[in-house]
């Protein structure tokens, strides 16, 4: 029997949606206040009206009238249906809460279905289509350093988003949802009717759920909330261990093969350090977007670097305030380039300065900057990024956290000092040829360091 892989399955699903675009338009017409007719809208340069992400498919439609109005109909891929109702409930509740309590621009939700019992036979959300471009695309277009003032303008608006999210405090860690289900649309709930009611569906947890054998739902069960930093950090450590345990399984016999000693050492040292830095206090617990730290695609700007929208709130949850760290893409690049870029530290310092200025203006001194004294530095960003996205643990540890833990600047030219510290690391990790060779390669140390 021929097995259909996930990519082939998704391609088949996309093809089926293309043949049913009229049903999507009929659904949008039913939901429109004036029941206007509409048609699929192919975005310029995007190849058509259908846009796909890792978890969802979006159909862009435009209503036929003098002032074109565009909506997005977003549906989960069929292999994502297991958590779609839980995730969508949290996302809509979060967007409803944020729209009521802040001036952060975000799409309006017109309609939704948590089940497949509807015209398009799928859970869906219907929202405004938000115009705008990613910051990195604008930086490339305007070319540094001529656009420095525009970039600072964009950073100031991002800082304002962070400060507004910081003001949304809750008594526990978890995902937002109805405190009590009422006989009305989630979009009609008041902020007082929304609270922390479920487990935080992190992006890493979702990625694990799509891979065979991980079962992260057994670690963070539905309705799980956390009352302390320690309980949450320990749960994230278990999710991380779950990922690496599965990576250590050898096919085809599924025999458990232990991780290499140094990989185990990194995991253990990283999580001990995370507990030490993040579990000394509890709260305040604040709302975070969940997918802003590593990716700039969910914050959109116009050509003049004015913020137009913050989108895709599906991974949002309430977390300890230390988790609300500056994003890695301040300089327009991803996590690896940011941590290797000496200029990133200056960008972080500048971003903190903008937050401080906004706090002073609003009379809210140290609302965010005070908690950031512990984590809003490059090492703190690396720590939180790796904790929430454990596939980055090795890179974050070797490039940033190792040097911070041992109190040495990575750029320190004192070769002897660097060599002695790395030798002590080998002793801590358990001396083995594999570890030694790995360290020599990773840190580009010359062989003469090891002869003394």
Phi, psi and omega in degrees: 000136179278129179267131178271119180286167182299323180294316178296321179299316181292320177299320177296322179292318179299318178299321180293324178295320180301328180278352184240022182299331178296328177292322177296319178294320177299319179297315180297319179298319178299325185276340183290137181305327180258006180053042180289148174285157183214175179212156176300139182245110178284117180293136180304128177077004183252357173083005178150182183276356183256126177239137184238138171245196181288325187248336189228161172239138181240136172248124179266128179233156179230133179278146184271092171201179191299320178255097186306131179240126184244138177237163173243130170254111184253130178231149176282149170299147185305329180283002178252008187290339188300324181248007190298319181294317179296314182293317181292322177301313180295318182296314181294318178298319179296313180297321178297317181293313182296319179298326182279331190253352182222176171249024175294125180287127179211161183295148171274135177268121182268325181198162178201162171218132180270357182231182178266004183277075182198183186298325184258006174058043181199148167302147181206161166230137175246122186223168169300142167276123185259124178284152175147170181231159176290154180299318182298324179293321178291321179298316179295322181291316185274342175063121175290154358267009184297338182258021183303317182294323178293321180294318177298323177298317179295317180298323179297321179290324175294319178301322179295323176299312180300317182293322178292321177295324180300331183284349183267089184264149181220162185277354183209171179262133179158191181267148177282152178185182179296133173295323175214133180291129180243163182277063178199168180294146176302331181289349180261359180291145174273160177305326180292342181264003182241137179201183178287115187225357183207178181291149174285112178276089181286159179298320179296320178300318179294319179296321177297323184294337181272357180253142185295129170091359185278313178051055180294340179297340176283343178269314175247094183282155179306146180074003179287126171234166185235140182255359182212155175301316184301314181298320180290314180297321177296322178294319177296323177296321178293321176297319178296314179298324178298316178299313185283334174296318179292324179294337182272000179277133184260121173282158003267354185273357180057033178280133182288119177248125182296151175297151174305149184308318184289326176296319176297319181298316179300313180302310183295314182295319180300311184287329173296318179294318179299316180296319181296318185278330191252349188248019179281343180215170177235127179074178356292158180254125188230161181283133171234151185295320178096338179218040175250334189294317184262338188234133180266003184288350182260003172241122187247145180229155172273184185293343178261017178065027172270134179296129179250330183190153166243120188242176175055073181267017189291340180254019181288146174199166178272130186222166172303144185301334179297340181281346183275064185269159177303149181287156182282348187263021181303327180267007177088013181235177181271187188297318184292316179293324181297313184287340177267349184268118180297335180285345182296323180299320178295322179297319179296316179298319178296319180297317177297323177297322179292321176298317180298320179296317178295322178296318179297315181299321182272359182068030181239056185303132174066016177300318179246324184295327180295310175298331181289348179300339181261329187235348184273053172231174183302318181295323179292321177296318178298319180298309183292319179300316181287327180293319180276337181228078191296348173293349177262004185298311182302312183295313181298320181293310186290326185269331187233302192290324178305312183292323179293316181300320182269003173069034181233137173288133181299330182275002180302126183272003178284091185300320182296318180297314179298316181297318180296321180294317181290327175298319179294328177296319178300317179296319179296318185283345184099109188297129174204153181300323181298317180294316182299313179298320180297314181294318179301317181292314184295320185262004177053041179275141179284151186299337182295339179295333188264003181264349183282000000 
